[in-house]
Amino acid sequence: MSTTKYIFVTGGVSSSLGKGIIAASLAKLLQARGYRVTIQKLDPYINVDPGTLNPYEHGECYVTDDGAETDLDLGHYERFLNVSTSQANNVTTGRIYQSVIQKERRGEFLGKTVQVIPHITNEIKERIQLLGKTGDYDIVITEIGGTVGDIESLPYIEAVRQMKWEMGDDNALVIHLTFVPFLAAAGELKTKPTQHSVKTLMESGIRADILVCRTEHELSFDLRRKLALFCNVKQEAVIQSIDASTIYDVPNLMFEEGLDKVTLKKLNLVDSNEPDLKHWNDFLKRHKNPKAEVRVGLIGKYVELQDSYKSILEAFIHAGAENEVKVNVDFIHSEHINAKTIGNKLSKLDGILVAPGFGERGVEGKVAAVQYARENNLPFLGICLGMQMAVIEFARNVLKLKDANSTEMNPKAQDPVISIMEDQKNLEDMGGTMRLGSWKCDLKEGSLANKIYSSNAIDERHRHRYEFNNKYRDELEAAGMIATGSNPNTNLVEIVEIPSHPWFVGVQYHPEYKSTVANPHPLFVAFVKAMHEHSEKSN
């Protein structure tokens, strides 16, 4: 294909309608037809990236192989497409303005007055086309964050208008996702919010090519015809997106609605190949027809917002389907775990996952949960801070180093078994200062991790500032906690295990980021299998 095609996904009426899932589902269908597809997210907030955002603000911060701290929608893109994303797949207003201001300071605008149009919109267009110009993709889908009409989104909408005008109708199209509410008192669906949203989009100079309507009830033929007429789209381009039991149903629902066919038609692309969704539907069948159930406790401090642990929850779905096991997740706030409550909260679990996080709030509850898992032979997985809590718990209760801690929690700890990296100690800016992205890890021959991965070397994604303190390594290993994975260049510990325990693994990295429908993460698959075996023995 000589020209990369561009699809823009905008949203109206309400936020949280699922633009990312619609974008990922369409991309999956196009990929299943043989096209090379990628997706990017344009976020209108002024933060340079989500790295410094509280998880309560924006859900989890997703990390790519190249170390970009990005929006959680990129996790959906990877899980659906099984294709790695990068820095180029997530752009924020903060990054756009930062780049333009740096260019102005360098004199690149030759003394011109720097303005939103053309300088900001040109920067946006340049970022949108970065992926297309690589030659790696036939189609680039760009999700515009926020809702049409938001002040923050206006430069992005204007950039899309310009690109559509420059490229022509065959090379760019706009999909507008709206909400069709059901008024119980009237007993009917209402199209007026969608009409107003499309009107707002048209006031910005953009006509929607395809309308995707989120709804709780089926859209009738007459209602679709009304939407098509009032919103100036073809009737075949009014697509129903009804509530589904799982996000993994959405590609099939969009296929039934013909979203991929109408998209290819409008982009003047061949649609002779039916999408090959066999592997996808095999996964769905296993996911929906489990042969057993397990219950895992997710110990964290952001549990009120489940999006804070989105990748972990999806990794459990992938691993559960692989084992034909339904994984029920109990969200347990680490601040609510103490000597009085721990038995009641953890006794009915088949496994414990201590989740990532930052700061000292709730860490003692995490340490207590690790101790419970270790002493009661419950399958245990510690991720990032969870692995660090496992090291602290072992040092305190097995080595009897009562003041063992992380210098993140207690800078003056007598036994800092977790400590900051030397090259981090003088940094003042928080953003982007952690060990980020993909790092190599060599696995100890014969270890549990070695068996799980069926490999001697792996690459995994990181997002943390504090590390296992190698000064305590010999002492910990002599007592039974073995470092079974380490970085070949820095010798930093990546994995700890307790071989005398049925299944106890702590990892410094984030395995959940690399779990996809096509490739469930082996660590989660093994953890779910261990919980299932524990459940079978207990019953």
Sequence and secondary structure as in RCSB ss.txt:
>XXXX:A:sequence
MSTTKYIFVTGGVSSSLGKGIIAASLAKLLQARGYRVTIQKLDPYINVDPGTLNPYEHGECYVTDDGAETDLDLG
HYERFLNVSTSQANNVTTGRIYQSVIQKERRGEFLGKTVQVIPHITNEIKERIQLLGKTGDYDIVITEIGGTVGD
IESLPYIEAVRQMKWEMGDDNALVIHLTFVPFLAAAGELKTKPTQHSVKTLMESGIRADILVCRTEHELSFDLRR
KLALFCNVKQEAVIQSIDASTIYDVPNLMFEEGLDKVTLKKLNLVDSNEPDLKHWNDFLKRHKNPKAEVRVGLIG
KYVELQDSYKSILEAFIHAGAENEVKVNVDFIHSEHINAKTIGNKLSKLDGILVAPGFGERGVEGKVAAVQYARE
NNLPFLGICLGMQMAVIEFARNVLKLKDANSTEMNPKAQDPVISIMEDQKNLEDMGGTMRLGSWKCDLKEGSLAN
KIYSSNAIDERHRHRYEFNNKYRDELEAAGMIATGSNPNTNLVEIVEIPSHPWFVGVQYHPEYKSTVANPHPLFV
AFVKAMHEHSEKSN
>XXXX:A:secstr
  S EEEEEEE SSS S HHHHHHHHHHHHHHTT  EEEEEEE SSSSSGGGS HHHHS  EE TT  EE THHH
HHHHHH     GGGEEEHHHHHHHHHHHHHTTTTTT    IIIIIHHHHHHHHHHTGGGTS SEEEEEE S TT 
GGGHHHHHHHHHHHHHH TTTEEEEEEEE  EETTTTEE  HHHHHHHHHHHHTT   SEEEEEESS   HHHHH
HHHHHHT  GGGEEEEE  SSGGGHHHHHHHHTHHHHHHHHTT    S    HHHHHHHHHHHS SEEEEEEEEE
S TTSGGGGHHHHHHHHHHHHHHTEEEEEEEEEGGG STTTHHHHHTT SEEEE    SSTTHHHHHHHHHHHHH
TT  EEEETHHHHHHHHHHHHHTS  TTEEETTT TT SEEEEEE GGGTT    TT SEEEEEEEEE TTSHHH
HHHTSSEEEEEEEESEEE GGGHHHHHHHT EEEEE TTT  EEEEE TTSSSEEEESS GGGG  SSS  HHHH
HHHHHHHHHHHHH 
